[in-house]
Amino acid sequence: DAALNPGNSGGALVDSRGRLVGVNTALAGMGLGLAVPVNSTTLEIVGTLIRDGRVRRAYLGVVGGGRPLSPRRATELGQPTGVGVIEVAAGSPAEKAGLRPTDTIVALDGTRIEDAGDLQRLMGSDAIGRTVTLRVLRGEGVIEVAVVPVELS
């Protein structure tokens, strides 16, 4: 717990042992400050920015969020949720691959997808232009959809 005042943005956020745990970014209101954590993701992003000057992300073209699976599917797949596709962007890789609203994405290249954050984490620069395989629940069936993400612009 520490006070954050105007002008503190960019300052170090340290724990009681003096270890850097974050970087102060904004004062959100009286008694509420925001910080970016220093973790493996942050370190990867900073390294990429230093090396390349930008961070490249892959784009599928779906809008979605966590969707609970039926008890039978959850037991069968060993996961409680997937990403329910709400919208597929026109002309996107997802549309070209045949994804549809109402599909539920449960895996990408064999890695479980339980929420939108899981899917986002797998859409790094290494996925750009590379065919990835989505495991998708559609109706009562399970299908595999090959899609080639493009670079997010």
C-alpha positions, 0 to 999 in steps of 0.5 A: 500500500503506497500513496500515488500522487500526480507526477509519480507516473513512471516511478518504481513500485517496490515491495517491502523487500525493495524488489521492483514489482511494477511501474506506476502509470496513472492516478485513477482517483483519490486513493487509487493508483494504477501500475503495470506489473513487472512479470515475464510478459512485461519483460518480453514486451520491453525486450521486443520494444528495445529490439524491434521498436514495436510489438507485432500481434497476430489477428484472427478477426473474432469478437468473443468472450468466456462461454461455459461448456455443458457439463458433458463437454466440460468433462469430456474436454477437461475444461469448464469454458471456451471462447464463444464467438459473438462476431466474425469480422468481414474479410478477416482470417476467421471469416476466410477460415469459416468461423461463425458466430455461435462457435466456441473455440476450445483450443489453438494448436492443442493448447486449451483456450478457456477465455479471451485472455488465453487466445490473446496470449497465443496471438503473438508475432510467431503466429503471424502468417503461420497456419494454426489449428483451432478446435471448435465446438459447433452445434453438437460436434467438434471440428478443427479449423485451420486459420492463418492469422495476419498482423494486427495493424 
